[in-house]
Amino acid sequence: MTHHQHNTDWTHKYPKPPSLAELGLEDREQDPKRKSGAALTKPKKFRFQLLHDWLTETFEPCRVGDIGGAKGLLAHMLIRSGWEATVIDPYPQTLPTKYKDLKTGKRILLKDQENVPNIPQAFQPEMAQDFDLLLGLHAHGCNLHILNGAAKYGCHFVLMPCCVIDEPKTPPSGIHWLPWLVDQAKKNAFDTEFFKLNFKGQNIGFYGQNPNNRYQKPTAK
Ligand SMILES: C[S@@+](CC[C@H](N)C(=O)[O-])C[C@H]1O[C@@H](n2cnc3c(N)ncnc32)[C@H](O)[C@@H]1O
């Protein structure tokens, strides 16, 4: 089995990101009150639901490339919400058989024949021309290509980077991957903003809206 086939088990470690305060995000860990209900930190397996909700609150439905999208659950959820979503992953996998709707608490069953459109290839910047928004959730080998493709082809992007794996360039020692990627985005003329989702693990992301986006959609709400 290759390294890539292993990586949906989430046993790998990611480097510790800068503190929330350093990123200008609220540091909930400092909150003296005990969390309960919806505020409770969710297990990592719910990252797709949480990112889906954030995306649909932040952008209008559009053509999104879920790069490194693996099983395609996030893409599936976005399609259910009226988006056009495609997984681009050299190791695409089949959808899980079920997932939990966090809003209703109900289990959603997926039928065997259900699947999402996918391009079973490593992402290249030129592929960006078919999308309005490029998304990389804990994706490998493609974070820099996403930023370059988004800049060149007028796309918005959303990145939640974790490990530095198979990237064409890496940060110099002492510079963390996340702020270094933000700098790369800024060099590509993006204004960036951080966001944080409420799940365990690397839950900080950043996004940029391309001022040269040729589409009316997506526009940030
Ligand atoms: C850690 S997994 C994350 C999968 C999924 N987004 C998630 O959050 O569970 C990294 C994914 O990146 C994919 N990947 C590796 N190299 C890639 C490349 N060059 N272009 C696109 N995807 C790549 C792997 O096959 C794997 O599915």
PDBQT file of the ligand as one rigid body, heavy atoms in Angstrom, charges set to zero:
ROOT
HETATM    1  C1  LIG A 301      -4.723  13.744   4.023  1.00  0.00    +0.000 C 
HETATM    2  S1  LIG A 301      -5.681  13.352   2.630  1.00  0.00    +0.000 S 
HETATM    3  C2  LIG A 301      -7.045  14.474   2.766  1.00  0.00    +0.000 C 
HETATM    4  C3  LIG A 301      -8.254  13.948   2.093  1.00  0.00    +0.000 C 
HETATM    5  C4  LIG A 301      -9.535  14.742   2.335  1.00  0.00    +0.000 C 
HETATM    6  N1  LIG A 301      -9.486  16.080   1.807  1.00  0.00    +0.000 N 
HETATM    7  C5  LIG A 301      -9.878  14.736   3.802  1.00  0.00    +0.000 C 
HETATM    8  O1  LIG A 301      -9.914  15.821   4.397  1.00  0.00    +0.000 OA
HETATM    9  O2  LIG A 301     -10.082  13.645   4.341  1.00  0.00    +0.000 OA
HETATM   10  C6  LIG A 301      -4.709  14.035   1.305  1.00  0.00    +0.000 C 
HETATM   11  C7  LIG A 301      -5.266  13.760  -0.071  1.00  0.00    +0.000 C 
HETATM   12  O3  LIG A 301      -4.464  14.440  -1.045  1.00  0.00    +0.000 OA
HETATM   13  C8  LIG A 301      -4.397  13.601  -2.178  1.00  0.00    +0.000 C 
HETATM   14  N2  LIG A 301      -3.279  14.020  -3.036  1.00  0.00    +0.000 N 
HETATM   15  C9  LIG A 301      -1.978  13.666  -2.924  1.00  0.00    +0.000 A 
HETATM   16  N3  LIG A 301      -1.266  14.267  -3.899  1.00  0.00    +0.000 NA
HETATM   17  C10 LIG A 301      -2.146  15.021  -4.622  1.00  0.00    +0.000 A 
HETATM   18  C11 LIG A 301      -2.013  15.878  -5.769  1.00  0.00    +0.000 A 
HETATM   19  N4  LIG A 301      -0.835  16.093  -6.343  1.00  0.00    +0.000 N 
HETATM   20  N5  LIG A 301      -3.127  16.474  -6.262  1.00  0.00    +0.000 NA
HETATM   21  C12 LIG A 301      -4.332  16.270  -5.666  1.00  0.00    +0.000 A 
HETATM   22  N6  LIG A 301      -4.504  15.474  -4.580  1.00  0.00    +0.000 NA
HETATM   23  C13 LIG A 301      -3.423  14.861  -4.069  1.00  0.00    +0.000 A 
HETATM   24  C14 LIG A 301      -4.258  12.211  -1.594  1.00  0.00    +0.000 C 
HETATM   25  O4  LIG A 301      -4.556  11.192  -2.524  1.00  0.00    +0.000 OA
HETATM   26  C15 LIG A 301      -5.239  12.290  -0.438  1.00  0.00    +0.000 C 
HETATM   27  O5  LIG A 301      -6.531  11.868  -0.821  1.00  0.00    +0.000 OA
ENDROOT
TORSDOF 0
